[in-house]
Amino acid sequence: MFFRITNNLTLLQTLYQLKKQSRNLGRLQEQAASGRKILRASDDPTGMMISFRLLGQLNRFEQYKKNIDFGLRWLSYNEAVLNDLEENITKAMEVAVSQASDTANSDTRRASAVFIRGLKQTVLQLANSNFEGRYIFSGLSGKEAYDKVGNFLGDKGIFQIGIGEGILVRINLTGPEVFGEDENNLVKVLDEFAILLEGNDLEGIRQMLDKLQINLNRVIEARSKIGALSSQLEGYKAILDDKTIRVNSSLSEIVDADLAQVITELSSRQLAYQATLLAVKRLFDETLISLLR
C-alpha cells in the first residue's frame, strides 16, 4: 500500500513538472515564431509598460515627420510659384527698360501694354495659387487671396505645423508679404504700368522701374525665407530620424527576443520534456503493475 501511495505522489509531481515544462516549451516556441520575448503583459509588466511608452513616442515622431513632409511639399510649391513670379517681374522690367528708351514710340508702347496686361493676369493666377485645397497666400481665410483688380481678400493669419513636442513652425507667407500692400501691390503696379504705356507717358514708364525693382526685391526676400524654412524643416527631420533609431533600439532591447538564445534554450527544454515524458511513462507502468498485484 505504501509503495502505491509513494508511486502515486511521484507520478503527480512528475505530471506537474511535465505540465510546467509544456508551458515553458510553448512560450519558447511562441518567442521563436514571433521574435518577441514579451508576448503578454504577465511576462514582464514593467517591460510592457515601458514598451507602450516607447511606442507612443514613435507614433508621435511619425506624425511629426508626416507634418514635416507636408511642410516641405508646401514650401517647394511656394518656391516654384515665387520663381515664376520673379521671372514675370523681370520680364516687366525688361519692357520698362526698352519702352523708356528713345527708340520706343507710341505704337511699341501700346503693343507692350497688351503684353503687360497679360503678365498681370499671370501674376493674378500665381497670387491665387492653390496647394492641396489651400490658397497659399490668403493666410487662414480659406478663400482666394486676390480679386481680379488686385484687392487682397485674405487675412494675415499664420499657418503653422507641429514638428516636435511643443514646437510649431510657420510655413506660409501672406499676399502682402509677397505682392506688397494696398495700391503698391504688384497686381496694381502692373495695371498702372499698362495704363502708362497706353498713354505713352515716358516719364511715368521710367519711374515704373523703381516700383518694379521694389517688388522684385520683395519676392527675392520671400524666396530667401522659404529656403531658410526648408532648411529648418530638413534639420528637424534629421533629428527625428536619429531619435527614431534610438527609440527603436531601446524598444528592441525590451521586447525583442535573442533568437540564438531562444533556439538554444528551446532545444534544451525539448530534451528535458522528452526525458520527463519517459519518466512519466515508466512511473505509469510501475503504478499499473502495482495495482494489478
LUMDREN-176683 format. One record per residue (C-alpha): residue number from 1; residue in three letters; chain; x, y, z. Coordinates in Angstrom, 2 decimals. Example, Ala and Ser with C-alpha at 12.3 -4.5 7.8 and 13.67 -1.06 7.14 Angstrom:
2
{k:1 | r:ALA | c:A | X:12.30 | Y:-4.50 | Z:7.80};
{k:2 | r:SER | c:A | X:13.67 | Y:-1.06 | Z:7.14};
END
This chain:
293
{k:1 | r:MET | c:A | X:0.00 | Y:0.00 | Z:0.00};
{k:2 | r:PHE | c:A | X:2.83 | Y:2.38 | Z:0.97};
{k:3 | r:PHE | c:A | X:4.52 | Y:1.67 | Z:-2.35};
{k:4 | r:ARG | c:A | X:1.33 | Y:2.55 | Z:-4.24};
{k:5 | r:ILE | c:A | X:0.90 | Y:5.87 | Z:-2.39};
{k:6 | r:THR | c:A | X:4.53 | Y:6.81 | Z:-2.98};
{k:7 | r:ASN | c:A | X:4.25 | Y:5.95 | Z:-6.66};
{k:8 | r:ASN | c:A | X:1.05 | Y:8.00 | Z:-6.96};
{k:9 | r:LEU | c:A | X:2.68 | Y:11.04 | Z:-5.34};
{k:10 | r:THR | c:A | X:5.73 | Y:10.72 | Z:-7.52};
{k:11 | r:LEU | c:A | X:3.51 | Y:10.40 | Z:-10.59};
{k:12 | r:LEU | c:A | X:1.52 | Y:13.51 | Z:-9.65};
{k:13 | r:GLN | c:A | X:4.72 | Y:15.53 | Z:-9.08};
{k:14 | r:THR | c:A | X:6.12 | Y:14.36 | Z:-12.40};
{k:15 | r:LEU | c:A | X:2.89 | Y:15.22 | Z:-14.20};
{k:16 | r:TYR | c:A | X:3.03 | Y:18.70 | Z:-12.63};
{k:17 | r:GLN | c:A | X:6.59 | Y:19.14 | Z:-13.87};
{k:18 | r:LEU | c:A | X:5.54 | Y:17.87 | Z:-17.29};
{k:19 | r:LYS | c:A | X:2.73 | Y:20.44 | Z:-17.47};
{k:20 | r:LYS | c:A | X:5.10 | Y:23.22 | Z:-16.35};
{k:21 | r:GLN | c:A | X:7.69 | Y:22.20 | Z:-18.94};
{k:22 | r:SER | c:A | X:4.98 | Y:22.12 | Z:-21.60};
{k:23 | r:ARG | c:A | X:4.01 | Y:25.73 | Z:-20.78};
{k:24 | r:ASN | c:A | X:7.63 | Y:26.86 | Z:-20.88};
{k:25 | r:LEU | c:A | X:8.17 | Y:24.99 | Z:-24.13};
{k:26 | r:GLY | c:A | X:5.08 | Y:26.63 | Z:-25.64};
{k:27 | r:ARG | c:A | X:6.29 | Y:30.08 | Z:-24.56};
{k:28 | r:LEU | c:A | X:9.71 | Y:29.49 | Z:-26.14};
{k:29 | r:GLN | c:A | X:8.08 | Y:28.27 | Z:-29.35};
{k:30 | r:GLU | c:A | X:5.97 | Y:31.47 | Z:-29.46};
{k:31 | r:GLN | c:A | X:9.08 | Y:33.59 | Z:-28.89};
{k:32 | r:ALA | c:A | X:10.94 | Y:31.79 | Z:-31.67};
{k:33 | r:ALA | c:A | X:8.00 | Y:32.25 | Z:-34.07};
{k:34 | r:SER | c:A | X:7.29 | Y:35.92 | Z:-33.22};
{k:35 | r:GLY | c:A | X:10.81 | Y:37.09 | Z:-32.40};
{k:36 | r:ARG | c:A | X:9.40 | Y:38.67 | Z:-29.22};
{k:37 | r:LYS | c:A | X:10.31 | Y:37.89 | Z:-25.66};
{k:38 | r:ILE | c:A | X:7.34 | Y:39.78 | Z:-24.19};
{k:39 | r:LEU | c:A | X:4.23 | Y:38.07 | Z:-25.51};
{k:40 | r:ARG | c:A | X:1.76 | Y:39.24 | Z:-22.89};
{k:41 | r:ALA | c:A | X:1.75 | Y:41.71 | Z:-20.01};
{k:42 | r:SER | c:A | X:2.24 | Y:38.96 | Z:-17.42};
{k:43 | r:ASP | c:A | X:5.61 | Y:38.08 | Z:-18.97};
{k:44 | r:ASP | c:A | X:7.13 | Y:41.42 | Z:-17.91};
{k:45 | r:PRO | c:A | X:4.68 | Y:44.06 | Z:-16.63};
{k:46 | r:THR | c:A | X:7.37 | Y:46.74 | Z:-16.28};
{k:47 | r:GLY | c:A | X:8.85 | Y:45.99 | Z:-19.69};
{k:48 | r:MET | c:A | X:5.38 | Y:46.06 | Z:-21.27};
{k:49 | r:MET | c:A | X:4.65 | Y:49.46 | Z:-19.71};
{k:50 | r:ILE | c:A | X:7.96 | Y:50.89 | Z:-20.96};
{k:51 | r:SER | c:A | X:7.36 | Y:49.44 | Z:-24.43};
{k:52 | r:PHE | c:A | X:3.93 | Y:51.15 | Z:-24.60};
{k:53 | r:ARG | c:A | X:5.57 | Y:54.46 | Z:-23.71};
{k:54 | r:LEU | c:A | X:8.26 | Y:53.99 | Z:-26.38};
{k:55 | r:LEU | c:A | X:5.64 | Y:53.04 | Z:-28.98};
{k:56 | r:GLY | c:A | X:3.77 | Y:56.23 | Z:-28.11};
{k:57 | r:GLN | c:A | X:6.95 | Y:58.23 | Z:-28.76};
{k:58 | r:LEU | c:A | X:7.44 | Y:56.50 | Z:-32.12};
{k:59 | r:ASN | c:A | X:3.85 | Y:57.29 | Z:-33.13};
{k:60 | r:ARG | c:A | X:4.38 | Y:60.96 | Z:-32.26};
{k:61 | r:PHE | c:A | X:7.66 | Y:61.02 | Z:-34.19};
{k:62 | r:GLU | c:A | X:5.88 | Y:59.52 | Z:-37.20};
{k:63 | r:GLN | c:A | X:3.20 | Y:62.23 | Z:-37.08};
{k:64 | r:TYR | c:A | X:5.83 | Y:64.97 | Z:-36.77};
{k:65 | r:LYS | c:A | X:7.63 | Y:63.55 | Z:-39.81};
{k:66 | r:LYS | c:A | X:4.38 | Y:63.50 | Z:-41.78};
{k:67 | r:ASN | c:A | X:3.87 | Y:67.16 | Z:-40.83};
{k:68 | r:ILE | c:A | X:7.41 | Y:67.98 | Z:-41.95};
{k:69 | r:ASP | c:A | X:6.93 | Y:66.15 | Z:-45.25};
{k:70 | r:PHE | c:A | X:3.77 | Y:68.18 | Z:-45.86};
{k:71 | r:GLY | c:A | X:5.63 | Y:71.36 | Z:-44.93};
{k:72 | r:LEU | c:A | X:8.46 | Y:70.56 | Z:-47.35};
{k:73 | r:ARG | c:A | X:5.98 | Y:69.90 | Z:-50.17};
{k:74 | r:TRP | c:A | X:4.18 | Y:73.15 | Z:-49.33};
{k:75 | r:LEU | c:A | X:7.44 | Y:75.12 | Z:-49.32};
{k:76 | r:SER | c:A | X:8.61 | Y:73.50 | Z:-52.56};
{k:77 | r:TYR | c:A | X:5.35 | Y:74.57 | Z:-54.22};
{k:78 | r:ASN | c:A | X:5.73 | Y:78.09 | Z:-52.80};
{k:79 | r:GLU | c:A | X:9.28 | Y:78.23 | Z:-54.12};
{k:80 | r:ALA | c:A | X:8.09 | Y:77.28 | Z:-57.62};
{k:81 | r:VAL | c:A | X:5.38 | Y:79.97 | Z:-57.53};
{k:82 | r:LEU | c:A | X:7.83 | Y:82.62 | Z:-56.34};
{k:83 | r:ASN | c:A | X:10.29 | Y:81.60 | Z:-59.05};
{k:84 | r:ASP | c:A | X:7.60 | Y:82.12 | Z:-61.71};
{k:85 | r:LEU | c:A | X:6.66 | Y:85.42 | Z:-60.09};
{k:86 | r:GLU | c:A | X:10.27 | Y:86.60 | Z:-60.17};
{k:87 | r:GLU | c:A | X:10.52 | Y:85.72 | Z:-63.87};
{k:88 | r:ASN | c:A | X:7.37 | Y:87.71 | Z:-64.66};
{k:89 | r:ILE | c:A | X:8.60 | Y:90.78 | Z:-62.78};
{k:90 | r:THR | c:A | X:11.90 | Y:90.53 | Z:-64.65};
{k:91 | r:LYS | c:A | X:10.01 | Y:90.47 | Z:-67.95};
{k:92 | r:ALA | c:A | X:8.04 | Y:93.58 | Z:-66.90};
{k:93 | r:MET | c:A | X:11.31 | Y:95.35 | Z:-66.02};
{k:94 | r:GLU | c:A | X:12.74 | Y:94.47 | Z:-69.41};
{k:95 | r:VAL | c:A | X:9.68 | Y:96.06 | Z:-71.02};
{k:96 | r:ALA | c:A | X:10.13 | Y:99.16 | Z:-68.85};
{k:97 | r:VAL | c:A | X:13.77 | Y:99.49 | Z:-69.90};
{k:98 | r:SER | c:A | X:13.02 | Y:99.03 | Z:-73.60};
{k:99 | r:GLN | c:A | X:9.99 | Y:101.34 | Z:-73.65};
{k:100 | r:ALA | c:A | X:11.75 | Y:104.05 | Z:-71.64};
{k:101 | r:SER | c:A | X:14.36 | Y:104.38 | Z:-74.36};
{k:102 | r:ASP | c:A | X:14.33 | Y:106.96 | Z:-77.16};
{k:103 | r:THR | c:A | X:13.94 | Y:104.24 | Z:-79.77};
{k:104 | r:ALA | c:A | X:10.47 | Y:103.29 | Z:-78.48};
{k:105 | r:ASN | c:A | X:7.33 | Y:105.06 | Z:-79.70};
{k:106 | r:SER | c:A | X:3.61 | Y:105.14 | Z:-79.03};
{k:107 | r:ASP | c:A | X:2.99 | Y:102.07 | Z:-81.21};
{k:108 | r:THR | c:A | X:5.58 | Y:99.91 | Z:-79.44};
{k:109 | r:ARG | c:A | X:4.28 | Y:101.10 | Z:-76.08};
{k:110 | r:ARG | c:A | X:0.68 | Y:100.24 | Z:-76.91};
{k:111 | r:ALA | c:A | X:1.81 | Y:96.76 | Z:-78.01};
{k:112 | r:SER | c:A | X:3.83 | Y:96.43 | Z:-74.80};
{k:113 | r:ALA | c:A | X:0.75 | Y:97.42 | Z:-72.79};
{k:114 | r:VAL | c:A | X:-1.05 | Y:94.34 | Z:-74.14};
{k:115 | r:PHE | c:A | X:1.91 | Y:92.20 | Z:-73.04};
{k:116 | r:ILE | c:A | X:1.93 | Y:93.76 | Z:-69.55};
{k:117 | r:ARG | c:A | X:-1.80 | Y:93.14 | Z:-69.13};
{k:118 | r:GLY | c:A | X:-1.12 | Y:89.52 | Z:-69.98};
{k:119 | r:LEU | c:A | X:1.61 | Y:89.47 | Z:-67.32};
{k:120 | r:LYS | c:A | X:-0.87 | Y:90.94 | Z:-64.85};
{k:121 | r:GLN | c:A | X:-3.28 | Y:88.04 | Z:-65.45};
{k:122 | r:THR | c:A | X:-0.44 | Y:85.55 | Z:-64.99};
{k:123 | r:VAL | c:A | X:0.56 | Y:87.25 | Z:-61.73};
{k:124 | r:LEU | c:A | X:-3.06 | Y:87.12 | Z:-60.53};
{k:125 | r:GLN | c:A | X:-3.12 | Y:83.40 | Z:-61.20};
{k:126 | r:LEU | c:A | X:0.10 | Y:82.98 | Z:-59.24};
{k:127 | r:ALA | c:A | X:-1.31 | Y:85.10 | Z:-56.41};
{k:128 | r:ASN | c:A | X:-4.27 | Y:82.73 | Z:-56.16};
{k:129 | r:SER | c:A | X:-2.18 | Y:79.55 | Z:-56.30};
{k:130 | r:ASN | c:A | X:-3.75 | Y:76.62 | Z:-54.52};
{k:131 | r:PHE | c:A | X:-1.90 | Y:73.73 | Z:-52.86};
{k:132 | r:GLU | c:A | X:-3.88 | Y:70.67 | Z:-51.74};
{k:133 | r:GLY | c:A | X:-7.06 | Y:72.72 | Z:-51.36};
{k:134 | r:ARG | c:A | X:-5.46 | Y:75.72 | Z:-49.61};
{k:135 | r:TYR | c:A | X:-4.73 | Y:79.14 | Z:-51.14};
{k:136 | r:ILE | c:A | X:-1.10 | Y:79.66 | Z:-50.24};
{k:137 | r:PHE | c:A | X:-1.13 | Y:83.47 | Z:-49.95};
{k:138 | r:SER | c:A | X:-4.54 | Y:84.04 | Z:-48.32};
{k:139 | r:GLY | c:A | X:-3.48 | Y:83.40 | Z:-44.71};
{k:140 | r:LEU | c:A | X:-6.11 | Y:81.38 | Z:-42.88};
{k:141 | r:SER | c:A | X:-9.14 | Y:82.83 | Z:-44.67};
{k:142 | r:GLY | c:A | X:-9.67 | Y:79.76 | Z:-46.86};
{k:143 | r:LYS | c:A | X:-10.60 | Y:81.86 | Z:-49.89};
{k:144 | r:GLU | c:A | X:-8.81 | Y:83.35 | Z:-52.90};
{k:145 | r:ALA | c:A | X:-6.09 | Y:85.82 | Z:-51.98};
{k:146 | r:TYR | c:A | X:-6.88 | Y:88.49 | Z:-54.62};
{k:147 | r:ASP | c:A | X:-9.79 | Y:89.65 | Z:-56.74};
{k:148 | r:LYS | c:A | X:-9.39 | Y:90.47 | Z:-60.42};
{k:149 | r:VAL | c:A | X:-8.33 | Y:94.08 | Z:-59.79};
{k:150 | r:GLY | c:A | X:-5.72 | Y:93.18 | Z:-57.19};
{k:151 | r:ASN | c:A | X:-7.52 | Y:93.75 | Z:-53.88};
{k:152 | r:PHE | c:A | X:-6.33 | Y:91.42 | Z:-51.11};
{k:153 | r:LEU | c:A | X:-9.21 | Y:89.22 | Z:-49.92};
{k:154 | r:GLY | c:A | X:-7.40 | Y:87.04 | Z:-47.43};
{k:155 | r:ASP | c:A | X:-6.06 | Y:87.71 | Z:-43.94};
{k:156 | r:LYS | c:A | X:-2.64 | Y:87.75 | Z:-42.34};
{k:157 | r:GLY | c:A | X:-3.18 | Y:84.50 | Z:-40.45};
{k:158 | r:ILE | c:A | X:-0.14 | Y:82.36 | Z:-39.67};
{k:159 | r:PHE | c:A | X:-0.21 | Y:78.75 | Z:-40.86};
{k:160 | r:GLN | c:A | X:1.87 | Y:76.57 | Z:-38.53};
{k:161 | r:ILE | c:A | X:2.74 | Y:72.88 | Z:-38.34};
{k:162 | r:GLY | c:A | X:3.88 | Y:70.87 | Z:-35.31};
{k:163 | r:ILE | c:A | X:7.33 | Y:69.36 | Z:-35.83};
{k:164 | r:GLY | c:A | X:8.20 | Y:68.39 | Z:-32.26};
{k:165 | r:GLU | c:A | X:6.96 | Y:68.42 | Z:-28.69};
{k:166 | r:GLY | c:A | X:5.68 | Y:71.99 | Z:-28.25};
{k:167 | r:ILE | c:A | X:7.44 | Y:73.14 | Z:-31.44};
{k:168 | r:LEU | c:A | X:5.39 | Y:74.96 | Z:-34.07};
{k:169 | r:VAL | c:A | X:6.88 | Y:76.37 | Z:-37.27};
{k:170 | r:ARG | c:A | X:5.23 | Y:78.87 | Z:-39.57};
{k:171 | r:ILE | c:A | X:5.36 | Y:77.82 | Z:-43.23};
{k:172 | r:ASN | c:A | X:3.21 | Y:80.40 | Z:-45.04};
{k:173 | r:LEU | c:A | X:3.72 | Y:83.88 | Z:-46.46};
{k:174 | r:THR | c:A | X:0.69 | Y:86.10 | Z:-46.91};
{k:175 | r:GLY | c:A | X:-0.17 | Y:88.09 | Z:-50.01};
{k:176 | r:PRO | c:A | X:1.03 | Y:91.48 | Z:-48.69};
{k:177 | r:GLU | c:A | X:4.39 | Y:89.93 | Z:-47.72};
{k:178 | r:VAL | c:A | X:4.95 | Y:88.79 | Z:-51.30};
{k:179 | r:PHE | c:A | X:2.95 | Y:91.17 | Z:-53.52};
{k:180 | r:GLY | c:A | X:3.01 | Y:94.35 | Z:-51.44};
{k:181 | r:GLU | c:A | X:0.39 | Y:96.46 | Z:-49.67};
{k:182 | r:ASP | c:A | X:-2.60 | Y:98.39 | Z:-51.00};
{k:183 | r:GLU | c:A | X:-2.02 | Y:100.46 | Z:-54.17};
{k:184 | r:ASN | c:A | X:1.64 | Y:99.45 | Z:-54.31};
{k:185 | r:ASN | c:A | X:0.95 | Y:95.75 | Z:-54.67};
{k:186 | r:LEU | c:A | X:2.34 | Y:94.10 | Z:-57.78};
{k:187 | r:VAL | c:A | X:-1.01 | Y:93.49 | Z:-59.49};
{k:188 | r:LYS | c:A | X:-1.98 | Y:97.16 | Z:-59.28};
{k:189 | r:VAL | c:A | X:1.53 | Y:98.28 | Z:-60.22};
{k:190 | r:LEU | c:A | X:1.31 | Y:96.23 | Z:-63.43};
{k:191 | r:ASP | c:A | X:-2.11 | Y:97.71 | Z:-64.16};
{k:192 | r:GLU | c:A | X:-0.67 | Y:101.18 | Z:-63.69};
{k:193 | r:PHE | c:A | X:2.25 | Y:100.28 | Z:-65.93};
{k:194 | r:ALA | c:A | X:-0.10 | Y:99.19 | Z:-68.73};
{k:195 | r:ILE | c:A | X:-2.00 | Y:102.49 | Z:-68.45};
{k:196 | r:LEU | c:A | X:1.27 | Y:104.47 | Z:-68.66};
{k:197 | r:LEU | c:A | X:2.29 | Y:102.54 | Z:-71.77};
{k:198 | r:GLU | c:A | X:-1.09 | Y:103.11 | Z:-73.40};
{k:199 | r:GLY | c:A | X:-0.80 | Y:106.83 | Z:-72.59};
{k:200 | r:ASN | c:A | X:2.75 | Y:107.00 | Z:-73.98};
{k:201 | r:ASP | c:A | X:3.87 | Y:108.51 | Z:-70.65};
{k:202 | r:LEU | c:A | X:7.67 | Y:108.35 | Z:-70.94};
{k:203 | r:GLU | c:A | X:8.44 | Y:109.81 | Z:-67.51};
{k:204 | r:GLY | c:A | X:5.92 | Y:107.53 | Z:-65.81};
{k:205 | r:ILE | c:A | X:7.42 | Y:104.49 | Z:-67.57};
{k:206 | r:ARG | c:A | X:10.89 | Y:105.44 | Z:-66.34};
{k:207 | r:GLN | c:A | X:9.61 | Y:105.78 | Z:-62.75};
{k:208 | r:MET | c:A | X:7.95 | Y:102.36 | Z:-63.06};
{k:209 | r:LEU | c:A | X:11.37 | Y:100.71 | Z:-63.00};
{k:210 | r:ASP | c:A | X:11.81 | Y:101.70 | Z:-59.34};
{k:211 | r:LYS | c:A | X:8.40 | Y:100.28 | Z:-58.38};
{k:212 | r:LEU | c:A | X:9.09 | Y:97.03 | Z:-60.17};
{k:213 | r:GLN | c:A | X:12.52 | Y:96.78 | Z:-58.52};
{k:214 | r:ILE | c:A | X:10.88 | Y:97.13 | Z:-55.09};
{k:215 | r:ASN | c:A | X:8.52 | Y:94.27 | Z:-55.95};
{k:216 | r:LEU | c:A | X:11.38 | Y:92.15 | Z:-57.27};
{k:217 | r:ASN | c:A | X:13.38 | Y:92.69 | Z:-54.08};
{k:218 | r:ARG | c:A | X:10.34 | Y:91.67 | Z:-52.01};
{k:219 | r:VAL | c:A | X:9.94 | Y:88.43 | Z:-53.96};
{k:220 | r:ILE | c:A | X:13.66 | Y:87.65 | Z:-53.66};
{k:221 | r:GLU | c:A | X:13.40 | Y:88.17 | Z:-49.89};
{k:222 | r:ALA | c:A | X:10.35 | Y:85.87 | Z:-49.80};
{k:223 | r:ARG | c:A | X:12.29 | Y:83.17 | Z:-51.64};
{k:224 | r:SER | c:A | X:15.09 | Y:83.53 | Z:-49.11};
{k:225 | r:LYS | c:A | X:12.61 | Y:82.99 | Z:-46.25};
{k:226 | r:ILE | c:A | X:11.19 | Y:79.90 | Z:-47.97};
{k:227 | r:GLY | c:A | X:14.70 | Y:78.49 | Z:-48.41};
{k:228 | r:ALA | c:A | X:15.53 | Y:79.08 | Z:-44.75};
{k:229 | r:LEU | c:A | X:12.29 | Y:77.39 | Z:-43.64};
{k:230 | r:SER | c:A | X:13.02 | Y:74.38 | Z:-45.85};
{k:231 | r:SER | c:A | X:16.48 | Y:74.02 | Z:-44.30};
{k:232 | r:GLN | c:A | X:14.96 | Y:74.29 | Z:-40.83};
{k:233 | r:LEU | c:A | X:12.44 | Y:71.52 | Z:-41.56};
{k:234 | r:GLU | c:A | X:15.11 | Y:69.29 | Z:-43.09};
{k:235 | r:GLY | c:A | X:17.18 | Y:69.75 | Z:-39.93};
{k:236 | r:TYR | c:A | X:14.29 | Y:68.80 | Z:-37.65};
{k:237 | r:LYS | c:A | X:13.54 | Y:65.78 | Z:-39.83};
{k:238 | r:ALA | c:A | X:17.12 | Y:64.57 | Z:-39.44};
{k:239 | r:ILE | c:A | X:16.82 | Y:64.96 | Z:-35.65};
{k:240 | r:LEU | c:A | X:13.57 | Y:62.95 | Z:-35.66};
{k:241 | r:ASP | c:A | X:15.17 | Y:60.22 | Z:-37.77};
{k:242 | r:ASP | c:A | X:18.01 | Y:59.96 | Z:-35.23};
{k:243 | r:LYS | c:A | X:15.58 | Y:59.87 | Z:-32.30};
{k:244 | r:THR | c:A | X:13.51 | Y:57.20 | Z:-34.05};
{k:245 | r:ILE | c:A | X:16.57 | Y:54.98 | Z:-34.45};
{k:246 | r:ARG | c:A | X:17.49 | Y:55.35 | Z:-30.76};
{k:247 | r:VAL | c:A | X:13.95 | Y:54.69 | Z:-29.50};
{k:248 | r:ASN | c:A | X:13.60 | Y:51.67 | Z:-31.80};
{k:249 | r:SER | c:A | X:16.88 | Y:50.35 | Z:-30.41};
{k:250 | r:SER | c:A | X:15.62 | Y:50.76 | Z:-26.84};
{k:251 | r:LEU | c:A | X:12.31 | Y:49.12 | Z:-27.73};
{k:252 | r:SER | c:A | X:14.11 | Y:46.20 | Z:-29.36};
{k:253 | r:GLU | c:A | X:16.17 | Y:45.58 | Z:-26.23};
{k:254 | r:ILE | c:A | X:12.97 | Y:45.34 | Z:-24.18};
{k:255 | r:VAL | c:A | X:10.62 | Y:43.34 | Z:-26.40};
{k:256 | r:ASP | c:A | X:12.72 | Y:41.51 | Z:-28.99};
{k:257 | r:ALA | c:A | X:13.98 | Y:38.04 | Z:-28.21};
{k:258 | r:ASP | c:A | X:17.58 | Y:36.88 | Z:-28.70};
{k:259 | r:LEU | c:A | X:16.74 | Y:34.22 | Z:-31.29};
{k:260 | r:ALA | c:A | X:20.02 | Y:32.35 | Z:-30.91};
{k:261 | r:GLN | c:A | X:19.49 | Y:32.11 | Z:-27.15};
{k:262 | r:VAL | c:A | X:15.80 | Y:31.18 | Z:-27.56};
{k:263 | r:ILE | c:A | X:16.59 | Y:28.39 | Z:-30.03};
{k:264 | r:THR | c:A | X:19.33 | Y:27.02 | Z:-27.78};
{k:265 | r:GLU | c:A | X:17.03 | Y:27.06 | Z:-24.76};
{k:266 | r:LEU | c:A | X:14.20 | Y:25.58 | Z:-26.83};
{k:267 | r:SER | c:A | X:16.37 | Y:22.61 | Z:-27.85};
{k:268 | r:SER | c:A | X:17.40 | Y:22.07 | Z:-24.22};
{k:269 | r:ARG | c:A | X:13.81 | Y:22.28 | Z:-22.99};
{k:270 | r:GLN | c:A | X:12.63 | Y:19.86 | Z:-25.65};
{k:271 | r:LEU | c:A | X:15.20 | Y:17.28 | Z:-24.50};
{k:272 | r:ALA | c:A | X:14.11 | Y:17.79 | Z:-20.89};
{k:273 | r:TYR | c:A | X:10.47 | Y:17.45 | Z:-21.90};
{k:274 | r:GLN | c:A | X:11.16 | Y:14.20 | Z:-23.72};
{k:275 | r:ALA | c:A | X:13.05 | Y:12.86 | Z:-20.68};
{k:276 | r:THR | c:A | X:10.12 | Y:13.77 | Z:-18.41};
{k:277 | r:LEU | c:A | X:7.71 | Y:12.02 | Z:-20.78};
{k:278 | r:LEU | c:A | X:9.78 | Y:8.85 | Z:-20.49};
{k:279 | r:ALA | c:A | X:9.83 | Y:9.16 | Z:-16.70};
{k:280 | r:VAL | c:A | X:6.04 | Y:9.56 | Z:-16.63};
{k:281 | r:LYS | c:A | X:5.62 | Y:6.52 | Z:-18.83};
{k:282 | r:ARG | c:A | X:7.90 | Y:4.45 | Z:-16.61};
{k:283 | r:LEU | c:A | X:6.11 | Y:5.57 | Z:-13.44};
{k:284 | r:PHE | c:A | X:2.73 | Y:4.93 | Z:-15.02};
{k:285 | r:ASP | c:A | X:3.81 | Y:1.40 | Z:-15.97};
{k:286 | r:GLU | c:A | X:5.10 | Y:0.73 | Z:-12.44};
{k:287 | r:THR | c:A | X:1.88 | Y:2.06 | Z:-10.88};
{k:288 | r:LEU | c:A | X:-0.22 | Y:-0.07 | Z:-13.19};
{k:289 | r:ILE | c:A | X:1.78 | Y:-3.19 | Z:-12.36};
{k:290 | r:SER | c:A | X:1.47 | Y:-2.50 | Z:-8.61};
{k:291 | r:LEU | c:A | X:-2.28 | Y:-2.16 | Z:-8.95};
{k:292 | r:LEU | c:A | X:-2.53 | Y:-5.48 | Z:-10.72};
{k:293 | r:ARG | c:A | X:-0.68 | Y:-7.39 | Z:-7.97};
END
